[in-house]
C-alpha cells in the first residue's frame, strides 16, 4: 500500500512538491509493479483545512470554487507529467465524508478521545475562533516570527497555538483573545509507551532525520491533541454525538483518512468497471476483477506493507498522529516505512509560493512539451533524500545536454542509426540468432546493474539508482567506441552484426531498467525497437516486426535562450512587487522585505569583506537626549564591545538584556552622541515597521555567520 502526500487544493504543483514526495513514490510503485508485486498506489486532493478558506478569502470566492479549480489543475499536471496513481481522489467526495465520520465514531466509542474545555484563540473583529493556520507568531524553539499555530515551517517543530509568542490573527491582523470552547482531544499521551516502543523498531530502517524528529517528539512527551475545530468548512462531527453542533474534523484527522477513502473508491470502481484508465501505467493484473470490500486487505492485514511518501514538514503527522489514530481503532496497520524527503530550494532561495518563487509544473509542461523525463531526471539527480538540495536552471541545462543527450540518448541513437545504415533497419535470421547467443557478452553487466538499481530502490536511494542507470548507458557507449563496428563492417560483416546485436540487447535492457526511473523515455525506446515486452526481462523480448523504426532524438538539447527565458520569468517575481501581491498562492506571510525594491547588485567579494558574528547583549541603557538610541555592551566572543543602536523606540533597555544578536564587527568605529560605537546590530523590519533581532538561537557568541 503506497500513499503520496495529499496536496492542498489551494494552488498548483511546483518542483518542490515533485522532488519532495511524488517522483519518489511513483518510482517505487512502478518498480514494485515491474517485480510483479501486488501494489496499490493512491493520492488525492486535500480539500479541507484553514489553508483553503484563507485562499478563498484572498480570492473573494468560496472554498468549493477554490478546491474545484485547483483539483483540476493538480490532477491534470500529475497525469500529463506521468505520475501513475491507481486513483487520484479528493476529500470532498461522499465516500471520504462517510469514512472520516466512521473513524470518528469508532475512536469515540473506544474511548480514544477526551472532551476538554479549553481557552482557544478568538478573533473579536472577525467574530470567530481561529484555526491553527489562522494564527501566526514567533516559534518558541527557533524564534521564527512567521510560525503557524500548528507547525513552524522553518525548524519543523509541531506546535499548538498556545506555544506561539506574540500571536496574531491572519484574518484581521489583531492580537486574538482567549475564549472557552469544547473539543475532542486524541489521547496521544495514553499511547506514549506503545508508540515509543513501536518507533524503536524503526530506528535502524527509517531515515535518520525521520526517526530523529519522531524521537524528539517522544522525548518531549506526547500530549492530547484536538481533533475537532470550530469552522464552517470541513467534515462535520457526526451529528448524533452530543455537543457536535458547529464542530468539524481537524484536517489532520480528515486528510490522512483520505488515503483509505481513495482505496475504497478505487475498489468500488474496479467492481463496477468504472475505473478511469487515464494514467500512463495502470494497475496490474493483481487489481483486476476485484470486489469493493477487497480494499480492506491493503489497510487491515498484517502481511501488507504500508509506505507513506511525504515531505519533511509532514513527518510527525504520518509517524505519530496518524499511526496513533490507526492503532486506536484496533482495525488498521501502521506504516512500515515513511521515507520522507527534505526540501528542495530554487536558485539559492527557498521556494515560496507567496513570492511566486517557484517552477510551476503546469507551466513547465507548457514551456517544454514532451520533455517530462528531462525534468524528472534532474529532480531525481538532485533529490533531497537526506538533506536539502537545490534546483537551478543552469544545472537543468547541463544535466540534459551533458548527460541525457551526450550519454544516454547518444548511445540509443547510434545503435539504431547504425542498424539502419548497414542493414536498412532489418534484422535477418543471423542477426536474431546472434542476438540470442550473445546475451552472455553483456549479461554480467545487465545483471549487476539490475541488482544495484533494485537494491537502491528498495532502500529509497533513488539518486544512486539513477547513477547506476547512467553508468550502464555510458558503458554502452564505451562498448561501441571499443569495438568500432563502423570500421569493421567492410572487413567482417558477420562480426559487425554480432556487435550491433549485442548493442541492441544493451539498448533494450536500458529501456527496461528505465521503466521506473524514466518511464516516458522507456516507452519511446521500446516503440523505436518495435519491441514486444514479454515479462520485463532484459534477456527475453521479441520484435513485433523485422524492421526497426527510424532513430529519433530522445533528448533534444536545451538551448541558452530557453534557460534565459526561464530565469527572466523567475526573476520577474523579485522585480515587480505589485505582481507578487497579485500572485499570492497560499497563506504564507509576505514580508515587507520580500516586496521592497532590491538594492543594487554586489559581488561575492563585496559580501566576503563583512565579518558578521553571533553576540549577546550584556548591558543596555538609554543614551541621554537621544530618543532612538540605546548604548549596549555586547559579548562577541573574543571581547566585549560598546555599540550604539537606534532601537530605543522599539525596545526598553530591560527587554534587550540577554538577547542573542548578530553583529557586523568589522564596521569602522564612529561616534554617536559622543559615544564610540564599535559595530552594528543586525535587525529585520516586519510589515508593520516593527524591528526584530536577527539571531542564531543557541549559538555561542563569537561564531562567524557565513
Buried (B, 14 or more C-beta within 10 A) or exposed (E): BBBBBBBBBBBBBBBBBBBBBBBBBBBBBBBBBBEEEBBBBBBBBBBBBBBBBBBBBBEEEBBEEBBBBBBEBBBBBBBBBBBBBBBBBBBBBEBBBEBBBBBBBBBBEEEBBEEEEBEBBBBEEBEBBBBBBBBBBBBBBBBBBBBBBBBBBBBBBBBBBEBBEEBBBBBBEEEBEEBEBBBBBBBBBBBBEEBBEBBEEBEEEBBEBBBEBBBEBBEEEBEBBBBBBBBEBBBBBBEEBEEBEBBBBBBBBBBBBBBBBBBBBBBBBBBEEEBEEEBBBBBBEEBEEBEBEBBBBBBBEEEBBBBBBBBBBBBBBBBBBBBBBBBBBEEBBBBBBBBBBBBBBBBEEBBBBBBBBBBBBBBBBEBBEEBBBBBBBBBBBBBBBBEEBBBBBEBBBBBBBEBBBBBBBBBBBBBBBBBBEBBEBEBEEEBBEBBEEBBEBBBEBBEEBBEBBBEBBEEBBBBBBBBBBBBBBBBBBEBBEEBEBBEBBEEEBEBBBBBBBBBBBBBBBBBBBBBBBBBBBBBBBBEBBBBEBEEBEBBEBEBEEEBBEEBEEBBBBBEEEBBEEBBEBBEEBBEBBEBBEEBBBBBBBBBBEBBEEEEEEEEEEEEEEEBBBBBBBBBBEBBEEBEEBBBBBBBBBEEBBBBBBBBBEBBEBEEBBEBBBBBBBEBEEEEBEEBEBBBBBBBBBBEEEEBBBBBBEEBEBBBEBE
